[in-house]
Amino acid sequence: MSRNRLLFLVDAVLLLAGLVGAYTGIALAFFIPRGRVGRLGTDLLPFLGTREEVRQVHTVANLALIGLVILHLALHWSWIVRTARHIFRLPTKAGAAGGSPASFREGPEDDASSP
């Protein structure tokens, strides 16, 4: 599997887990009554069972979300480091001043042979 396909797959599953977590969280907070009840009898929120079943799906989705965020950050870590160095003007491995060795060329004002 190519790196781009892997990144796409991780991001797609990350989105799905986030949507499931949000959907079940809203259902638990506002639509599924507390206490001992049977199945939710509304067409407003399909695919919902008892409060306990929805809570279990919510928990699994959010645990998957946490794991996928960690994986996403690990896969993008080199980009994060490069971007942070660029934004905050931090030194890079190539040079102490934050540039490549080619960026340290002497300009005309630094040239000792010019008058």
C-alpha positions in Angstrom: 0.0 0.0 0.0 1.4 3.4 -0.9 1.9 6.1 1.7 -0.8 8.3 0.1 -3.3 5.5 0.3 -2.4 4.8 3.9 -2.8 8.5 4.8 -6.2 8.6 3.0 -7.4 5.4 4.7 -6.4 6.6 8.2 -8.0 10.0 7.6 -11.2 8.5 6.2 -11.6 6.1 9.2 -10.7 9.0 11.5 -13.5 11.1 10.0 -15.9 8.1 10.3 -15.0 7.5 14.0 -15.5 11.2 14.7 -18.9 11.3 13.1 -20.0 8.2 14.9 -18.8 9.6 18.2 -20.5 12.9 17.6 -23.8 11.3 16.5 -23.9 8.9 19.5 -22.9 11.7 21.9 -25.7 14.0 20.7 -28.1 11.1 20.9 -27.0 10.3 24.5 -27.2 13.9 25.6 -30.5 14.9 24.1 -32.6 12.1 22.6 -32.3 8.9 24.5 -34.0 9.0 27.9 -32.2 7.8 31.0 -33.3 4.8 33.0 -34.6 1.4 32.0 -36.2 1.8 28.6 -36.5 -0.3 25.5 -35.5 0.7 22.0 -35.9 4.3 21.1 -39.1 4.6 19.1 -38.4 7.6 16.9 -37.6 8.0 13.3 -35.6 11.1 14.1 -32.4 9.2 15.0 -32.3 5.8 13.2 -30.0 2.9 14.0 -30.1 3.6 17.8 -30.8 0.9 20.3 -31.0 1.1 24.1 -29.0 3.7 26.0 -26.4 1.1 27.0 -25.9 -0.1 23.4 -25.4 3.5 22.2 -23.1 4.2 25.1 -20.9 1.2 24.1 -20.8 2.3 20.5 -19.9 5.8 21.6 -17.1 4.5 23.8 -15.6 2.3 21.1 -15.8 5.1 18.5 -14.1 7.5 20.8 -11.3 5.1 21.7 -10.8 4.4 18.0 -10.7 8.2 17.5 -8.0 8.6 20.1 -5.9 5.8 18.6 -6.3 7.2 15.0 -5.4 10.7 16.0 -2.1 9.3 17.5 -1.5 7.3 14.3 -2.3 10.4 12.2 0.2 12.5 14.2 2.8 9.8 13.9 2.4 9.6 10.1 2.6 13.3 9.7 5.3 13.9 12.3 8.1 15.0 9.9 5.7 17.5 8.3 4.7 18.9 11.7 8.4 19.3 12.7 9.3 21.0 9.4 6.4 23.4 9.6 7.0 24.3 13.2 10.7 25.0 12.4 9.6 27.2 9.5 6.9 29.1 11.4 9.0 29.7 14.5 12.3 30.1 12.7 13.9 27.3 14.6 17.3 25.9 13.6 17.4 22.9 11.3 19.8 20.1 11.3 21.6 21.5 8.2 22.7 24.8 9.9 22.6 26.6 13.2 20.8 29.6 11.7 17.9 27.6 10.3 19.0 27.3 6.6 20.9 25.0 4.4 24.6 25.4 3.9 23.9 26.9 0.5 22.0 29.8 2.2 25.3 31.0 3.9 26.9 32.3 0.7 28.6 35.6 1.0 27.0 38.5 -0.6 28.7 41.5 -2.3 28.7 43.4 1.0 30.6 40.6 2.7 33.1 40.1 -0.1 36.6 41.3 1.0 37.8 41.8 -2.6 35.2 44.4 -3.4 36.2 48.1 -3.1 
